[in-house]
């Protein structure tokens, strides 16, 4: 039990921080661009409990952690944004959507930079802090890359809808109602089917894991940590 609590602590803290700042960034960007819906509902806040989704933030990550899944995945309650109230709805949608992943990239960079401070902590806290920073780097990069996949309702899908010519944007936006099911199928169903027929159909690793590892290597290299 003690070992499980230790493992949970070095994953739960960076995960809560990553999703809290991700969602708060969406709300803050929307409020600056003309829509204060999230602000009025108390979602532009660093209080993680305002953003927690019982299934996506607690239950699913806990199950993946206990079952030693090859990746940790979850989500928070989406921040409500009325894109029609933005001063420029199309460009505003792009900026609001990009604010979350951009925040995760900043957090990933700061987490990596934090390794330089670990040696100044008490020896008893150094390993715990290092694990938190390493997991924060990974979690934030996964959230940034995953959310920028060009599929509504992910942030990348909204960015694509805002940037594409209207006919293509309209077709892509129509996928939003099926987006969650497409993601679940790609992340869980395809790998399972691949195992049954002896094929590697780990789409999550191809689309998220590989770019995440490239970004992590680039950040560590820029900071002189490798």
Backbone torsions as a table, in degrees:
resi	resn	phi	psi	omega
1	UNK	NA	-42.0	-179.6
2	UNK	-62.2	-40.6	179.0
3	UNK	-65.6	-39.3	179.3
4	UNK	-64.1	-42.1	180.0
5	UNK	-63.8	-37.5	177.9
6	UNK	-64.5	-47.7	179.3
7	UNK	-61.4	-43.2	180.0
8	UNK	-62.2	-38.2	-176.5
9	UNK	-67.6	-36.0	-177.5
10	UNK	-81.2	-8.5	173.4
11	UNK	-104.0	-40.8	-174.0
12	UNK	-66.3	-42.8	-177.5
13	UNK	-63.0	-51.1	178.4
14	UNK	-66.0	-31.7	178.1
15	UNK	-66.4	-45.8	179.4
16	UNK	-62.4	-42.2	179.6
17	UNK	-65.1	-41.3	-178.0
18	UNK	-64.0	-47.6	-177.6
19	UNK	-73.7	-32.7	179.6
20	UNK	-64.1	-49.7	-179.0
21	UNK	-70.6	-31.2	176.2
22	UNK	-60.5	-51.1	-177.0
23	UNK	-71.2	-40.0	178.7
24	UNK	-61.8	-34.8	179.2
25	UNK	-64.1	-39.8	176.1
26	UNK	-58.9	-48.9	-177.9
27	UNK	-64.8	-40.1	179.9
28	UNK	-65.5	-45.0	179.2
29	UNK	-61.0	-42.6	179.8
30	UNK	-62.6	-42.4	-178.6
31	UNK	-65.8	-34.9	178.9
32	UNK	-72.4	-23.6	-176.2
33	UNK	-101.2	6.5	171.6
34	UNK	120.7	-11.6	-179.6
35	UNK	-114.0	112.7	-178.3
36	UNK	-100.4	21.2	-179.2
37	UNK	-56.4	-50.5	-179.0
38	UNK	-63.7	-38.9	-180.0
39	UNK	-64.0	-42.4	179.5
40	UNK	-64.6	-29.0	-179.4
41	UNK	-91.7	6.6	176.8
42	UNK	74.9	25.5	-177.8
43	UNK	-97.4	-5.6	173.5
44	UNK	-93.4	74.1	-173.2
45	UNK	-150.0	155.7	176.1
46	UNK	-93.6	7.9	175.3
47	UNK	-76.7	110.0	-174.8
48	UNK	-63.1	-26.1	-177.1
49	UNK	-69.1	-18.1	176.3
50	UNK	-76.8	-14.9	-175.6
51	UNK	-114.3	-8.0	-174.0
52	UNK	-70.2	132.3	170.1
53	UNK	-105.4	123.2	-174.4
54	UNK	-54.1	-38.4	-178.9
55	UNK	-83.0	-53.8	-172.7
56	UNK	-73.6	-29.4	-176.7
57	UNK	-96.6	-28.4	-173.9
58	UNK	-114.1	-59.7	-170.6
59	UNK	-66.2	-54.5	-175.8
60	UNK	-62.4	-49.5	177.6
61	UNK	-59.0	-36.9	179.6
62	UNK	-64.5	-42.1	178.7
63	UNK	-64.3	-44.3	179.4
64	UNK	-63.7	-36.5	179.7
65	UNK	-68.5	-45.1	-178.3
66	UNK	-66.4	-38.7	-178.1
67	UNK	-84.8	4.3	179.5
68	UNK	54.5	46.1	177.5
69	UNK	-63.5	153.5	-177.9
70	UNK	-70.1	-8.8	177.1
71	UNK	-148.3	156.6	176.5
72	UNK	-106.8	132.3	-173.6
73	UNK	-140.4	146.1	176.5
74	UNK	-174.0	-178.2	178.8
75	UNK	-154.6	164.6	176.8
76	UNK	-112.1	174.8	174.6
77	UNK	-66.3	126.9	-179.6
78	UNK	-60.5	140.6	176.4
79	UNK	-77.1	127.7	-179.9
80	UNK	-72.0	126.8	178.1
81	UNK	-132.5	127.3	174.6
82	UNK	-96.2	94.5	-174.2
83	UNK	-62.4	-25.0	178.8
84	UNK	-67.3	-19.6	-179.6
85	UNK	-89.7	-9.1	177.8
86	UNK	-67.9	148.8	-177.1
87	UNK	-61.2	-37.7	173.5
88	UNK	-129.8	96.3	-170.8
89	UNK	-54.8	-42.6	-175.9
90	UNK	-70.2	-54.5	-179.9
91	UNK	-68.6	-33.2	177.5
92	UNK	-63.4	-40.1	178.1
93	UNK	-60.6	-40.7	179.2
94	UNK	-62.7	-46.5	-177.1
95	UNK	-68.0	-41.3	179.0
96	UNK	-64.5	-44.5	-179.2
97	UNK	-65.2	-40.6	-177.1
98	UNK	-73.4	-18.8	-175.8
99	UNK	-61.6	-38.0	-179.0
100	UNK	-65.8	-57.4	177.4
101	UNK	-59.4	-35.9	178.3
102	UNK	-62.9	-39.4	177.2
103	UNK	-63.5	-40.1	178.0
104	UNK	-64.0	-37.0	176.9
105	UNK	-64.3	-41.3	177.5
106	UNK	-63.2	-43.9	178.6
107	UNK	-62.5	-38.5	178.5
108	UNK	-62.3	-44.1	179.7
109	UNK	-63.4	-44.3	179.9
110	UNK	-66.0	-36.0	178.1
111	UNK	-62.8	-44.0	178.3
112	UNK	-64.7	-42.4	179.2
113	UNK	-63.1	-28.6	-179.8
114	UNK	-63.1	-18.4	178.5
115	UNK	-61.4	-26.7	179.1
116	UNK	-69.4	-18.6	-177.8
117	UNK	-95.3	-13.8	-174.4
118	UNK	-58.3	-40.1	-175.8
119	UNK	-65.5	-16.9	-180.0
120	UNK	-89.2	-5.0	178.3
121	UNK	-82.6	160.9	173.0
122	UNK	-56.2	143.8	-174.7
123	UNK	-56.0	-33.5	-178.6
124	UNK	-68.2	-21.7	-176.7
125	UNK	-101.5	-8.5	-172.7
126	UNK	-64.4	-47.3	-178.6
127	UNK	-63.1	-43.6	-179.8
128	UNK	-62.1	-44.3	179.7
129	UNK	-65.4	-40.9	-179.7
130	UNK	-63.3	-40.4	177.9
131	UNK	-64.4	-41.9	178.1
132	UNK	-61.2	-43.2	-179.7
133	UNK	-66.8	-42.0	179.3
134	UNK	-63.8	-43.3	179.9
135	UNK	-70.3	-35.0	177.2
136	UNK	-64.0	-41.1	176.7
137	UNK	-58.5	-48.1	-178.6
138	UNK	-66.2	-48.1	-176.7
139	UNK	-61.4	-45.6	-177.4
140	UNK	-66.8	-36.4	177.7
141	UNK	-69.5	-39.3	176.9
142	UNK	-61.3	-46.5	-179.8
143	UNK	-62.4	-40.9	-179.3
144	UNK	-64.5	-48.4	-177.2
145	UNK	-69.2	-47.0	-177.7
146	UNK	-60.3	-46.6	-176.6
147	UNK	-69.8	-17.2	178.1
148	UNK	-92.1	4.6	171.6
149	UNK	-60.7	135.0	-171.9
150	UNK	-79.5	59.0	179.6
151	UNK	-135.0	115.4	174.0
152	UNK	-61.8	142.6	10.6
153	UNK	-94.0	17.3	176.9
154	UNK	-65.9	159.5	-178.3
155	UNK	-58.7	-39.4	179.5
156	UNK	-63.1	-32.7	176.9
157	UNK	-66.2	-40.9	179.0
158	UNK	-69.1	-37.1	176.0
159	UNK	-61.9	-44.3	179.9
160	UNK	-63.1	-42.0	179.4
161	UNK	-61.7	-37.0	-179.4
162	UNK	-74.6	-22.2	-176.1
163	UNK	-101.2	-27.8	-176.4
164	UNK	-72.2	155.0	171.0
165	UNK	-56.2	150.6	-171.4
166	UNK	-52.4	-46.1	-178.7
167	UNK	-59.1	-42.2	179.1
168	UNK	-71.4	-39.4	179.0
169	UNK	-61.3	-40.6	-179.5
170	UNK	-64.4	-42.6	179.5
171	UNK	-64.8	-42.2	-179.9
172	UNK	-66.4	-39.5	-178.7
173	UNK	-63.4	-27.5	-179.8
174	UNK	-69.2	-14.2	178.1
175	UNK	-79.2	-8.7	-172.7
176	UNK	-59.2	-38.0	-178.3
177	UNK	-66.2	-21.9	-179.6
178	UNK	-105.2	-3.2	-172.4
179	UNK	-56.8	-44.6	-178.2
180	UNK	-62.2	-42.6	-178.9
181	UNK	-68.7	-35.7	176.3
182	UNK	-62.9	-42.4	180.0
183	UNK	-64.5	-45.9	179.7
184	UNK	-61.3	-43.2	178.9
185	UNK	-63.3	-42.0	-178.2
186	UNK	-70.1	-35.2	-175.0
187	UNK	-83.7	-35.1	-173.0
188	UNK	-116.8	-43.9	-174.8
189	UNK	-73.0	-46.7	-179.1
190	UNK	-60.5	-47.2	177.5
191	UNK	-59.5	-38.0	179.3
192	UNK	-65.5	-44.1	178.0
193	UNK	-62.8	-38.9	178.7
194	UNK	-61.7	-38.8	178.1
195	UNK	-62.8	-35.2	-177.6
196	UNK	-68.8	-29.1	-177.2
197	UNK	-111.3	5.9	176.4
198	UNK	77.6	29.3	178.6
199	UNK	-118.6	150.0	176.0
200	UNK	-90.0	102.1	179.7
201	UNK	-114.5	37.1	-179.5
202	UNK	-78.3	79.6	-177.0
203	UNK	-63.9	-35.5	-179.0
204	UNK	-59.2	-42.2	-179.5
205	UNK	-67.3	-41.2	-179.2
206	UNK	-64.1	-44.8	-173.1
207	UNK	-88.0	-26.2	-176.1
208	UNK	-119.3	-48.8	-175.6
209	UNK	-61.9	-47.4	-178.2
210	UNK	-66.3	-47.4	175.6
211	UNK	-61.9	-36.9	179.0
212	UNK	-62.2	-43.3	179.5
213	UNK	-65.3	-37.1	177.5
214	UNK	-64.4	-45.1	179.1
215	UNK	-63.9	-41.5	179.8
216	UNK	-61.9	-44.3	178.2
217	UNK	-61.8	-40.0	-179.3
218	UNK	-66.0	-43.6	179.7
219	UNK	-64.0	-45.8	179.8
220	UNK	-63.3	-37.0	178.5
221	UNK	-67.4	-42.8	179.3
222	UNK	-62.2	-33.1	-178.8
223	UNK	-89.7	1.4	179.4
224	UNK	70.2	29.6	-177.6
225	UNK	-97.9	-3.0	176.2
226	UNK	-131.7	NA	NA
